[in-house]
Amino acid sequence: MARRNRKQELVVAALASFQEKGYEGTSVADIVDGLGMSKAALGYHVESKEQLLFELVEPFIVDLESSLDGLPRHPAWPEEGSYFLTRYLDVLLNHRELVIWVDADKAVLEHAILGRRLAEANRRVREAIRGDNRSAAARLGAAAVLGTLWRPLRSLTDIDAAGEKAAILAAAMAVVETVRAS
């Protein structure tokens, strides 16, 4: 049991360090120093700094991918579309602290595995929003919907985003209506 708790402490310490210095700017020493642990002891709990990255980001991506399970390629708007955007936003809200960091850290967004999976989930959302419309306006609008969901979590840290969920969804749906009308 102690091993699992220590691993969780490492994950929490890694997130704090990654938030402060970015993934690339964080050393193993940065992570373990505050825990009174040696760099060698880290290897007992995790293989590497990259494994800590996976421990942090993987649950978020799995939840994001799960929120899209059963998503029809062309959902009926607004009923089905609103439902899947609500599920997607719930994941963002449940992982808000991580979302704030991931959205700001290019190392995560450009990671060969995690970045690709995140990009694929977001591509699926954009495609569902724009439907068969391949115009530049529809593609830009679909990207704006994602921004409408992600940005308030990162930019408006002084608001209770969960309490403003309905307003965030209403804003996203207003953008969707513009995209679908174009």
C-alpha positions as a printed Julia matrix, in Angstrom:
182×3 Matrix{Float64}:
   0.0    0.0     0.0
   2.83   2.42    0.83
   4.28   1.93   -2.67
   1.03   3.02   -4.3
   0.75   6.09   -2.08
   4.33   7.07   -2.88
   3.65   6.64   -6.59
   0.59   8.88   -6.26
   2.74  11.46   -4.45
   5.16  11.35   -7.38
   2.32  11.89   -9.86
   1.04  14.89   -7.86
   4.56  16.31   -7.53
   5.15  15.79  -11.26
   2.0   17.72  -12.16
   3.01  20.6    -9.9
   6.48  20.7   -11.45
   5.14  20.36  -15.0
   2.68  23.19  -14.36
   5.43  25.42  -13.03
   8.27  24.62  -15.46
   6.62  22.74  -18.31
   7.26  19.11  -19.1
  10.52  19.73  -20.96
  11.77  22.19  -18.33
  11.17  19.81  -15.43
  13.93  17.51  -14.29
  13.54  14.34  -12.27
  15.31  16.19   -9.45
  12.58  18.88   -9.55
   9.98  16.18   -9.01
  11.66  14.18   -6.26
  13.35  16.97   -4.26
  10.15  18.16   -2.6
   9.34  14.61   -1.58
  12.66  13.98    0.13
  13.32  11.2    -2.34
  16.43  10.47   -4.37
  16.41  10.24   -8.15
  17.39   6.59   -7.81
  14.34   5.93   -5.61
  12.09   7.25   -8.38
  12.93   4.12  -10.38
  11.37   1.94   -7.72
   7.96   3.57   -8.37
   8.07   4.59  -12.03
  10.42   4.0   -14.93
  10.88   7.59  -16.04
   9.61  11.14  -16.18
   7.74  10.11  -19.32
   5.89   7.41  -17.39
   4.77  10.13  -14.97
   3.51  12.08  -17.98
   1.49   9.04  -19.05
   0.2    8.49  -15.5
  -1.1   12.06  -15.54
  -2.47  12.4   -19.06
  -3.66   8.89  -19.9
  -6.77   8.94  -17.63
  -7.81  12.27  -19.15
  -7.43  11.0   -22.72
  -9.21   7.73  -21.91
 -12.12   9.73  -20.45
 -12.13  12.02  -23.49
 -12.16   9.05  -25.88
 -14.91   7.39  -23.81
 -17.0   10.55  -24.03
 -16.97  10.09  -27.8
 -17.94   6.41  -27.73
 -21.05   5.9   -29.77
 -20.73   9.33  -31.34
 -22.39   9.13  -34.75
 -20.31  10.55  -37.58
 -23.11  13.03  -38.23
 -25.08  13.52  -35.01
 -28.5   15.12  -35.15
 -28.29  18.69  -33.96
 -29.09  19.98  -31.45
 -30.21  16.85  -29.51
 -27.41  14.33  -30.13
 -24.83  17.05  -30.68
 -25.64  18.81  -27.44
 -25.47  15.5   -25.59
 -21.98  14.65  -26.85
 -20.68  18.21  -26.28
 -22.01  17.97  -22.71
 -20.16  14.68  -22.18
 -16.99  16.17  -23.68
 -17.23  19.28  -21.46
 -17.82  17.11  -18.39
 -14.48  15.41  -19.05
 -12.76  18.78  -19.38
 -14.31  19.97  -16.12
 -13.42  16.74  -14.29
  -9.8   17.16  -15.37
  -9.68  20.96  -15.26
  -6.3   21.33  -13.55
  -4.75  18.95  -16.05
  -6.56  20.61  -19.0
  -5.13  23.98  -18.01
  -1.62  22.55  -18.08
  -2.04  20.37  -21.2
  -3.51  23.26  -23.17
  -0.44  25.35  -22.38
   2.36  22.78  -22.72
   3.42  22.09  -26.3
   5.45  19.08  -25.15
   2.21  17.29  -24.29
   0.35  18.45  -27.39
   3.27  17.37  -29.59
   3.99  14.1   -27.77
   4.15  11.23  -30.29
   1.51   9.11  -28.54
  -0.47  11.34  -26.18
  -0.56  14.3   -28.54
  -1.72  12.13  -31.41
  -4.54  10.62  -29.33
  -5.67  14.02  -28.11
  -5.58  15.4   -31.65
  -7.59  12.41  -32.89
 -10.29  12.92  -30.24
 -10.53  16.59  -31.16
 -10.62  15.75  -34.88
 -13.61  13.48  -34.24
 -15.42  16.31  -32.45
 -14.69  18.81  -35.22
 -15.85  16.35  -37.87
 -19.1   15.66  -36.02
 -19.73  19.4   -35.71
 -19.18  20.26  -39.34
 -20.8   17.13  -40.8
 -20.29  16.91  -44.55
 -19.41  20.59  -44.82
 -15.71  20.72  -45.72
 -15.56  24.47  -46.3
 -12.89  26.56  -44.62
 -15.63  28.39  -42.68
 -17.01  25.1   -41.32
 -13.53  23.85  -40.39
 -12.72  27.13  -38.63
 -16.08  27.14  -36.89
 -15.64  23.57  -35.63
 -12.24  24.53  -34.23
 -13.88  27.56  -32.58
 -16.37  25.25  -30.85
 -13.48  23.35  -29.28
 -11.93  26.65  -28.25
 -15.24  27.69  -26.71
 -15.13  24.56  -24.56
 -11.41  24.58  -23.66
 -10.59  28.29  -23.29
 -12.83  29.24  -20.35
 -11.22  26.53  -18.25
  -7.76  27.97  -18.85
  -8.43  31.68  -19.28
 -11.17  32.31  -16.74
  -9.63  30.68  -13.68
 -11.51  33.08  -11.41
 -14.91  31.61  -12.33
 -16.53  28.41  -11.18
 -16.43  26.71  -14.57
 -18.58  23.8   -13.37
 -21.16  26.32  -12.17
 -21.0   28.02  -15.54
 -21.28  24.79  -17.5
 -24.64  25.76  -19.0
 -23.24  29.1   -20.2
 -20.16  27.43  -21.71
 -22.37  24.89  -23.5
 -24.74  27.6   -24.72
 -21.79  29.52  -26.18
 -20.46  26.38  -27.87
 -23.9   25.53  -29.26
 -24.26  29.08  -30.63
 -21.0   28.57  -32.54
 -22.22  25.15  -33.72
 -25.39  26.76  -35.11
 -23.26  29.23  -37.06
 -21.07  26.41  -38.41
 -24.02  24.26  -39.42
 -25.71  27.24  -41.1
 -22.62  28.05  -43.21
